[in-house]
Amino acid sequence: MKTIVLTGPESTGKSTLCKQLSEYFNVPFLPEFARTYLENLKRPYIFEDLEYIAAQQIYLEKLFLAENQKMLFIDTDLIITKIWFCEVYGCCPIWLHKAIIENEHSLYLLCFPDIEWIPDSVRENGGKNRIRLLEMYQKEYEFYNFSYKILKGKNEKRFENALNFVKNLR
């Protein structure tokens, strides 16, 4: 099974693209768990919440992978969670590194922040932070030697670029 992760800074079209690509290929997609969890949290999140989010991401990916589809699109991944830990708490759980290696995917589409940032109740990193975070994600994908492509373009062009990367995936 090919697994493709839509990743990148906040408000770069990951969720929209994930849904569009899954519809185009007629395969399932795994929505972002963190967003739903945080939107329903009735208090500020803590370190243990991020651990729970990471663990649920792993669990949900395994559930979706068990469906034995030809392809799966995933909205965000553990590397985003790792950077989130580091940014907010200055460290991350030791087990997360191993989990990242064990959960490698076929392709990571790293969404460039060339789309306007739209604030909402769970977004924390607009403005220049998006470029800084993009560079941090890119360094992580290179560190782990994961196959990634930087995805640029607005609206239909962004979808077309994503589609071409997925179609060229071997």
N, C-alpha and C positions, 0 to 999 in steps of 0.2 A: 504494500500500500504506500502511495506517495502522500506525505504529509507536508503541507505548506502553511507556514506561519506568517500572518500579517503582523508586523511589529513596527515599533517606532515611537516617537514622542506623542504626547497628547494631541488630539484634534488633528490627525493627519489622514483620516479616512479609513482606518483599519477595519472598523466594524462594518461600514458600508461596503467596502471592497470584499470583505469576507463573505458577506451575504450575496453580493453580485456574482462572485466567482463560483460559489456553491450552486447557485441557481443555474448559471451558464453550463456547468459541468454535470448538473443534476446529481450532486453528492452532498452529504451533510457538512455542516460547519459547527464548530464548537465556539459558542459565544464567550465573551470575556466574563469570567467569574468574578473578578475583583470589583468591577463596576456594580453589579447587582448586590454583592455582599455589602459594599460600602454605602450604597444608596439606602439600604435597609438597616444599617447600623445606627443606633440611637445615641451614639457617643463618639468622641474622637477615636480613631483607630490607634492601636498599640502594636508593639513588636509581635506579640502573639497572634494578632489578627493577620499580619503579613505571613507568618508561618502557616496559619490555617489556609490562607488564600493559596499559597504555594502547594500545600498538600492537596487541596481540592483540585487545583489545576492538574496535578499529576493523576489523581484519581479519575477525573472526568476524561482526560485524554485516553486513559486505559479503557474506560467504558466505550468511548467512541471507536477506538481502534479495534475492539472486540467485534464490532459490527461487520468487519471484513469488507469494507467498501473499497473501490479502486483508488479513491482519493479522499482526503479530509483536509478542510481548511480550518485553521485555528486562529482565533482572535487573541493575540498577545501570547507571551510565553514566559518561561522561568527566568530568562535573562532580564526581562523588564523588571521582574520581581527582585532579582538580585541587585540591580542598580537602585531600585526603590529603597531596599534595605540600606544600602550604602549611603544614599543621599540623606535619608531621614535619620538613621541611627548610627551611621559611621561604621557599620559592620554587617555581616550577614551570617546566617547559620552555616556551620561547616558542612552539614549534609546537603546543602543546596548545590554546591559545586558538583558533587557526585550525581545528583539528580539531573542536573543540566546535561552532563555527559551521557547519562543513560537514556535521556529523552531527546536525543538528536533527531532533527527532522530533515526531510528531503531538501527543502528550500525555505529560506527566510526572506521575505519581501520587506525590506526596511524602508518604511514610508518617510520620504523627505518632507520637512515642514514648509512646503510651498503652498499650503492651503491655510487660510485664515484661522487663527486660534479662536475658538468659541468657548467662553467660560461656562461652566456648569457647576453643580454642587460637589462634584468629586475631583475636578481638575485643579492641579496645583502649579503647573509649570508652563506658563505662556511665555511670550516674548523670546528673548535671546536664550533662555533656558532650553528651548526646544532644539536649537542647533547644538548646544553643549551636550545635551542628552543623546542626540543622534550620534555624535562622535563617540560617546561612551559606549553606546550599543554596538556601533561598528567595531570598536576595539575589542569588545567581548566576543563578537562573532569571529573575528580574526584570531583571537587568543585560542578559542575552541576549535578553530579551523573548520567552521561551519560554512556551508554554501549559502551565500546571500547575494541579493541584488538590491541596489538602491532604486527605489521607485519614485519617479517624479511625474509631474503633470497634474492638470486640474480636470475634474469632472470626467468626461468620456475618455479623454486622453490618458488619464491615470489608469482607468480600467483597461484600456487597450494595451498599455505598457505592461500591466500586471498579467493580462491574458497571454501576451507574447512570452513573458518569462516562464509562465506555467506550461505553455505549449512546448517550449524548448527544453523543458526538464526531462532528463533521461533517467 
